Amino acid sequence: MTIHKEGFRTILIVGWAIVALIFLSLQYIYPLQPIAHILLSVVLVAFWLFIVSFFRIPSRRFTYKDDAFISPADGKVVVIEETVDPEYYNEKRLQISVFMSPANVHVNRYPISGEVIYNQYHKGKYLVAWDPKSSTENERHSLVIKTSRCTVLVKQIAGALAKRIVNYAEVGKSVKQNEELGFIKFGSRVDLLLPLDATPAVKIGDHVKNGVTVLATLP
């Protein structure tokens, strides 16, 4: 397991703040309430370890399939439905959405290889990520990947806690399945808008892993 580069600054800042709080507690709380000082120190260290866990990148054996869309995020499948998204497509698409909790791995990956032909950031609200309106009203970053067979829209969506979306995509850039496309700090949601002839390989409630779980396949 390694730590993602997006986490270094946050981990350092939180770490120094916790060291300062423990030092102050040692000076002012420990002489009066030593047990309280110990409990506070344990809670602060546990919180720091939890922050570190947000930015972990576990070792995995990735799944590579030209006719499949691999999950771009860790989390739980919360949507599988046909929908019309006004941002890019003027036709029905198959939407599969993965909700990322604060306990999930937060790196996002390309679900398929191809060329980035669209990449757009949108300001918006911070509704809870499982709200259906979050797909179109929340802060989000959308990109479209074109392959020899189809296009797919990947949408990183901010939530009530996640207020920092990192996106590495560039229009005209060729990308490979399971390469990093970005990072959503402190969880949220990722939507995929797939061709209607794609066949879901998961069901609502399934827990999936980025770079590993097949979400859908092409005929």
Secondary structure, DSSP 8 states (H G I E B T S, - for coil): -EE-GGGHHHHHHHHHHHHHHHHHHHHHTTTT-HHHHHHHHHHHHHHHHHHHHHTEE--------TTEEE-SSSEEEEEEEEE--TTT-SS-EEEEEEEE-TTS--EEE-SS-EEEEEEEEE--B---TTSTTHHHHB-EEEEEEE-SS-EEEEEEE--SS---EEE---TT-EE-TTSEEEEETT-EEEEEEE-TT-EE-S-TT-EE-TTT-EEEE--
